[in-house]
Amino acid sequence: MSWGETTVLIDTSPELRLQCLANDIRRADAVLYTHHHIDHLAGLDDLRRFNDLQRRTIPCHGQPDTLTRLRAMFAYAFEDDPEYPSAKPRLTLHQIDGPLLLEGLRIVPIPLLHGRLPVLGFRFGRFAYCTDVSEIPDSSWPLLEGLDVLILDALRLRPHPTHFHLDQAVEHARRIGAGRTFFTHIAHEILHEEINRRLPPGMALAYDGQRIHTE
């Protein structure tokens, strides 16, 4: 997510460096973590380059379990170990316990369920990002009202225990009623062009490198 000169990353995927190079991402002013599964954390070390470019520490925000997992997986990044002299990312960890204000932008965390695991989506103004979700709790529906753009999980065509499958995603997207909905976290059994032709108006499959502009 970018606004003005500020860029916020959501998660640090294993291929973070490749994604940033491919899409000319040159800033990371903060990181928001949805949850602590490896495919959302493993690229953390690549934040080092943004430390060097911006000459600043990067704040990382997440739920307590996510921060605990980050400290365990990347202990070298958070410990003052004289026997680890190599370069390492300079980060600060911050627990999410309500809306955040980053560089003047209010960010609202959206509690979701990924199977039994509590995870977070994020709302930025009239834009919301909700990946890795299989259920939207009743209390979170009001947080999804009045959206212009929604990014929503749609893993595959068949049901899955911890993700929306495509028909579920379409059903939930209709109820949310965003102006535009883009489905993400797509497995390769979903044929992009074929499925796009079948989706309702205002809905489409997302793709790598896509740029979505909102007011």
Summary of the structure (lengths in Angstrom):
residues: 215
radius of gyration: 17.5
end to end distance: 12.8
largest distance: 58.0
contacts: 633
relative contact order: 0.11
helix: 28%
strand: 27%
